[in-house]
Amino acid sequence: MNLTTSLRLLTSALAMSLGPVPACAQSAPAPALNLELNAVQPSDKGCRLTFVVSNALGADLSKAAFEIALFNESGVVDRLTVLDFKDLPLGKTKVTRFYLAGAECGKLGRVLINSATECAGTGVEPTACMRDLKTSTKTAIAFGV
């Protein structure tokens, strides 16, 4: 018997002695706060941003708010504003619209999440909303942190 065959047999024997990995030992999904920029539409109240947000942080959020920066098509910051998503129950998907008075949707080039101004909930670290934030977009506008 050569060394390679011996190592294979030893590895197989070791794996069989350990048995299957119990379900509780498998890794749990990473906590996340999923924020999708779903639509950007002009309205009579200004540019309307529609977001879809779902809380998978492991606890209810009693308050979540983010400061965003709006960049124009030339990459210049047009404004900073705070979007208050209010409460976000654990496991719930929520659709929220914000109207940005005076903003022209056609001139919007990028939306940047600058910081979380509020991130509160029982057992929730104040840094969790930014640390575990996952962004996506269904629009042609760049969106992220």
N, C-alpha and C positions, 0 to 999 in steps of 0.2 A: 504494500500500500504506500503510495507516495504522499508527500506533505500536503498537496492540494486536496486529495481525497480525504485525508485525515481531518483537515480543517473544515471541509464541508460537513462531514459526519458530526464533528463536535458542535458546529454552528446549528445544525438541525436538531441535535439532542438538546442543546441549550434552549432553543426556541420552543420545543415541545414541552420542556419542563416548566417553562414560564406560563404556558397556557394563553388563552385569549385575554386581551386587555379588557377589563370591565368597562361598561358604558360610562360609569361615573368618573373614570380616569381620562376619558376623552376630553379634549379642550372645549370649553364653552365658547360661543361666539363672542367676539370682542365687542365691548360696549360701543355704541355709536349714536350720534344725533345726525340723522340724514336730512339734508336740506337741499331741495331741488328748486332751481329757478325754472318754473314750468312755462310761463308766458310773460311776454312784454307787449303791452298793447296801448295805443293812444286812447285817451278818453277825454270827456269834457272837463274832468277834474285834474288832468295832467297825465303823465305816463303811469300806467297801471302795471305793477309787478305782481305776479301771482306765484306763490311758493307752495310747495308740498313738503311738509315736514313730518318726520316720524321719530319718536323717541324710543330708542333701544338702549338707554343708558343704565337701565336696571332699577330706576326709581322715577316717580312722578317729578316733573319740574313745575314748581309753582309760578316761576317767572323765568322767561328767556328773552333776552333782547340783544341785538347786535348792532354795532356801528358799521355802516357800509360806506364805501367810497364809490362814487359814480365817476367813471372816466368817459370823456367824449371820444369820438372816432379818431382823434389825433393823439390819444393817450394822455391827455391833460385832465387832472382831477377837476370835475365840475362842481361837486358838492360832497359833503359828509352829512350823513343823517343816521338816526337810530330807528331801527325797525323793532317794535315790541311784539313778540309772538305770544305774549301772555303765558297762560298755563299750557303745558304739554304733558298729558297723562302718558304713563308708560304703555307702550304697545299701540298707541293710538296714532293714526295718520290724520293730519289736519291740513286743510287748504286755507291759506290766508292771502288776502290781497292788500296791497299798499298803494296809495295814490301819491305821486310825487308832483306837487303843484309846480308848474312852470318848467318841468323837465320835458324835453322832446325825445320820445322813444327812438326816432330815426337817427338821432345823433349820439345815442348811447353805444359805447364800444366795449365797456367792461364793467362788471360789478364785483367789487372786492369786499370780502368780509374782513374788516380791519381789526375788530375785537369784540368780545362778548362784554357788554356793559352790565348785564344781569344774568346770573346763572344760579338759581336757587331751588332747593327742594330738600326734603328730609333725606339725609345721607348722601347728598350730592356735593362733590367738591366744587368750589367756585370756578376752578380751571377746567372742569370736565366739558363744558360746552364748546370750548375752542379745541382742547386736546383731542376730543373724540368726534369732532365735526367732520362729516363726510359730505362733500358738495358735488352736485351734478347739475346739468342744465339740459333742457329740451329746446333751447333757443339758439340762435346764431351768436349770441352775446357771450363772451368769456365770463365765467363765474367761478369764484373760488377764494382761497385764502392767500 
